[in-house]
Amino acid sequence: MALDAGVFRTQELLDDGCKKVSSLYQQFEDVVVHDKSPVWNSNLIETLELQNLLSCAVMTIESARPRTESRGAHARDDYPDRDDINWMKHTL
């Protein structure tokens, strides 16, 4: 995410990052937690945290791809100007 969806972005970087994040998200379906302990199950906690991080990564990069402007922490090198007419709205 830091390399492909950092603060300074281009469409090419976002497209490459989207492929990587989507691949990781799909690979997560194969993750299995073997420890079935109901108490202090750190394997389960870490797996749930990874699932949450991957979900957030997918939402972040997929939301950034169509946004053709620069605003705040979302700075597009290929679209340096702010576009209030088309993008004065929430992305999600």
N, C-alpha and C positions, 0 to 999 in steps of 0.2 A: 504494500500500500504506500509506503514512504517513497518508493521509486516511481511508481506509475500513477499514483493519485495524491501526490504531495501538494503543497500549496501552489506551486507554479506548474501548470498542466498544459498539455496539448491534446488534440483529438487522438493522435497516434499513441501517446502514452496511455491515455484512458482506455483506448480499444485493446491495447496489449494487456493492461492490467485487468480489464474485465474478463479476458480469456483466462488469465491465471487464476483469478479469484473464483470464477465459475467452475474451473477444473477442481480446485481445492474443495469447493462446496459440494461438488458431486462425489469426490473421493470420501468425504466425511460420512456418506451413507454406509460405507464399509466398516466404520469404527464400531468396535464392540467393547463393552466394559465387562471384563471377566469377574471382577470383584463384586459380589452381590451383597456385601455386608451393609446393613442399614445404619451403622454407626461409624463415624469418622472415615467415610469412604472418599478418600482424596482422589482416587481415579475417576469416580463419578463426577465429583465437583469440577475437576480439570476438564473432563469431557464436555460437561455442560457449559463451562466458560469458553471453550474452543468453539462450540456450536454457536454461542452468542456472538463471539468475535467474528466468525465467518458470516453470520447473518447481517451484522452491522457493516462489514466490509462490502458485501454484495449490494446492500441498500445505498451505501455511500457512493460507490463507483458507478452504479447504474443511474443514480440521480445526477451525478456530475456530467456524465457523457452528453446528454442532450442540451445542457445549459451552455448557450453560446454567448457568454458575457463574462466579465470579471467583476466580482463583488466581494469585498471583505477578504476572508481567508480562501476564497475560491478565485484564484487568479489564473486566467487562461492566457498563455503567451500568444495564441492564435486569435484571440478575441480580447484585446486589451481594454476595451471600453465597457462601461456599465450600460445596461439596456433596461431602463425603467419601463418602457412601453410594453415589452414582451415578457419581462422577467420580474416584475414587482409582485411576486407571489411565492408561496411555499412550494418546494419541489415534491415532497412526499404526499 
